[in-house]
């Protein structure tokens, strides 16, 4: 795995990093024009899971809080879009920020009583939260969620008079949101808030002793991460034109967790890479579908053994791991 460290070292040089970024953006822009509709649709799901992974990466990668119920906030964003569009006729694209705000508000509401928990205890509670949200959707409170059948008939989003309906349209929509969020999160990582989150992750007691409001910042991480999941929920609902509880299971939260672990906790490009692997891996091994979960598990185990910091760790994480190895 030395070549990965050399590659990351080369990309730490600004001219090479900018050139690589230009190549990636050029590929993303040109991809729908030469790929088949099927693979453009796969590219959409890579972007969707990248957005979900970026949200979880704030909670898990930046602050170090174990959250295995992230699909709950994805569901809240999707159902917010579905209910407000179908019942009240609000345009789907106008609901993009509203879905993020509602998911963030729900995250604040449910996380406030449990934010003091640590480690396995927090992990178990978040699993329960994810299942509670799914069961609430199934039980159809007030006739809003449609029960097991979900909500159908969601309108297509419209942007400047253009109806977003084709795989290419949704591909560009989701990747535009991913790139904007990645830029914002990159700036957040370099800010005082981002450094405070990292202090909490490394040593919560020391951070509190230095005057960091640990509880408030941990809660803020949950809220921001849930907001990104709400954005993904809106786009998912608009693409599928229906939502149901079956789309937001515990397994989806596990996939998001794997995305962050595979790519590298705290790493924005690593999270996008992890999303690409999680989505593309089953597609590549579709001819041997009965064994693809086995292959996926082996790949994850190998990554954790050979690259415990992830395939594309943050520079900080790589330096820590190298230092531990040398000692």
N, C-alpha and C positions, 0 to 999 in steps of 0.2 A: 504493500500500500504506500510505498515511498513516493511513487509517481503522483499520487493524489496530493501529498504534501508539497511536492515540487510545483504542481499545477496551481495550487492555492497560493504558493509563494509568488509565482509569476503574475497572478491576477492581483496581487497586492500592489503592483506597480500601476500607477494611474493611467498611463497611455495604453498599456495592454488591457487594463480593466475596461476602459472606455471602448476600445476596439472590440473586445469580446461582447460587451453589452450591445454594441451596434449590430453585431452579427446575430445575436439572439433576437433582437427586435425585428431585424430584417426577415429572419426565418419565421417568426410569429405572424408578421404581416403578410408574407407571401404564401404561407402554408395553405390557406383555403383555396388559392387560385390554381394550384396544381394537384392537390390531394382529392381523393374521392369524398363524396358526401358522408360516407360512413366514418372515415378517418377525421373529417372535420368535426363530426359529432363527438368522436372520442376526444379530440382536442378541446371541445367545449367542456367535457367532464374533467379533463385535466385542470382547466382553469377554475372550474367550480370547486374542486377539492383543494386546489391551491389556495383559494380564498378562505375555505374552511380551515385549512391548515395554518394559514397566517393568523387567523383569529385564535386558534388554540395555542399557537406558538407564543403569543403574548402571555398567556396564562402559564403554560408549562415551561417554555424556553426562557422567557425573560424573568419571571418571578419564581418559577420552580414549584408551582402548585399542581398537584395531580388532579386532573379533571377528566373523568370518563363518562361525562354526561353532556358533552358539547353538542350532540345532535339535538338536544332539547331546544336549544336556542335557534338552531337551524329550522326546526319545526315551527317554532313560534313566529319566526320571520315569514315562513312560507304560508302559514295559516292566516297571519295578519293580512298578507297580500290577497289571499284567496277570499276571505270573508268580506273585506272592505271593497274589493273589486266586484264580486258577484252580487252582494247584497245592496251596495250603495253606489256602484258604478264609478268609483274613483279610478282614474287611469292607472294602469299597472306600473308604468315608469315613475309616475308621481308618488307611488307608494314605496319606492326604493328607500328614501331616507326614513319614511315612517316605519317601515319594517325594522330598520336598524335601531330606531329609537325605542320601539316597543320591546324588541328582544333585549336591548340594554337595560330598560326599566325592569323587566322581569328578572334579569340577572341580578340587578341590585336588590330586588325584593327577596329573592330566594337565597342569595349569597350572604346577605347581612348577618343572619343568625349563625351561619356555619363557617364564616371566614376565619375564625380563630382556630379551627381544627388544622391539624398537620398530618402529612404523610398518608398512611393507609386509611386513617379515619376520614380524612377529606375525600379520598378516592372512593371509599364505599358510599359516602353520602351523595356524591355526585352521580354515582351509578343509580342510586335510588331516585334522585331528582329526574334523571333522564327517563326512567320507567314511569314515574308519576305523571310526567307530561304526556307520555305516550298513552297511558291509560285514561287520562282525562280526555284526550282527543277521541279515543274509542267510545267513551261513555256519552259523548255528544251533549255537553252541558248547554241548556237553553236552546237546543236544536241548532247551534252555531257551526259545529265542526263536522256534521254529517256522519258521525259514528265511524264504523269500520270502512264505509264506502268513501269517506272524505268529502271534499268539495270539488265540484266539476264546473266547467264552463268559464274558466278564467280567460279574460280577454288578452289578446296579443298586445305587447307594448308598442307604442307609437312614438317615434323620435323625429321631430321636424317634418311631420306629415308622412314619414316612411314607416310602414308597418313591419315590425321585426318578426319574421316568421320562418326564414330558412335557417338551416344549420350554420351557414356562414354569418348571417346576421347575429345569431346568438353567440357564436364564437367571438366575434369582435366585441360584443357587449360585455361578455364576462371577462375577457382579457383586458379591456380598457379599465374595468373596475379593479382587476388584480394589479395592474401596473400603477394606477393611482394610489391604491392602498399600500403597495410595496414602497413607493416613494415616501408616503407619509410615515410609514413605520420605520423606514431608514432614518428619517429626520428625528423621529421619536427616540430611537436607540441612542442617538448622539446627544440628546437633551439631558437636562438634569433629572427629569422624570425617569428616563431610560436607565441612567446610572443608578438611581435610587432603587429601581426594580432589581437590578443586578446585585446591589448590596444585600437586599432582602433574600435573594436566592442563595447567595454565598454564605451569609451569616445573619439570620434574622435578629438575634439578640444584639449583636454588635451594631447593626443598622439602627435599631431602636435606641441604643445607647448614644449614638451619634446624632439623634434628634429626628430621625426619619419616622414619619407617621405610618407605621407598618400596616395597621389595619385599613386605613383609608386607601393606601396605595395598592394593597392586595385586592381590595374591593374594586378599585378603579380598573385594574387589569382584567378582572372578570367582566366588567361592564364593557370595556373596549373590545375584548375578544368576542363577547356575545353580539355586539353591534355588527362586526364583520360577518358572523354567522347569520345574522338577520338579513344582511345584504345578499348573501348566497341563497337564503331561503326565498327571497323575492325573485331572483333570477331563475331559480329552479322551478318555482310555481308558474312563472310566465312561460317557461320553455315547455313544461309538461301539460299545462292548461288544466291540471287537476292536482290535488294533493291528498294523500291518505296516510294514516299512521304507519303503514308498512314501510314507508320510505325512511323512517327516522328511528330505527332500532338501535339497540346497544351495539350491534356489530358495526354500524356506521361510526359511532363514537370511537370504537377500537381502531377502525381504519384511519381516522384522523390522528389518533395517538401514534399509530405506526408511521404516518407521514412525517410527523415532527421528529420522531426518534431516528428514522432512516436518514432524513436529510441533515439533521443536526440541530439540536435545541438552540434556539436563539438566532439561527441563521435564516435569513429571508430567501436567498437563492437555494439554500439547502431544502427549505420547506417546499418550494416550487418543484425542485428535483424529486423530492420524496413523493409529491402528488403525482408526478408523471410516472414514476415507477409503480405506484399502487394502482393506477388506472391502466397503464399499458401492460403490466405483467399478466393479468388475466386474459387480455386480448391476445397476447403473443402465444400463450399456452392454451388457447381455446380448443385446439384439436385434441388435447389430452385434458379436457376439462375436469375429469374426475380426480386428477392428480395436481391440479394447479394450486390448491391450497397447501398441499405438501411442499411444492416448490417454493411457494411464497414464504412459508414458515422457515424452510431451510435458508433462504436468502436473508431473511430477517435475522436468524440466529448467527449466520456468518458475518453479517454486518456488525452486529453487537460484539462479536468476538474480535474481528480484525480492525473495526473502526468504531470503538465505543462512543466516540464523539459525533458519529454520523458521517455520511458520505461527503458532506460539504459543511464542516463545522465553522462556526465563527472563529475569527482569528484568535480571539481571547481563549475560546475553548481549546483550540489546537495547541496553543502555547502551554496551557495548563496540563494537557495530556502528555505533551512532549516532556515537560518538566517532571511529571510523575514517573514517566518511563525511565528518564535518565537517573532519577534517584533510586 
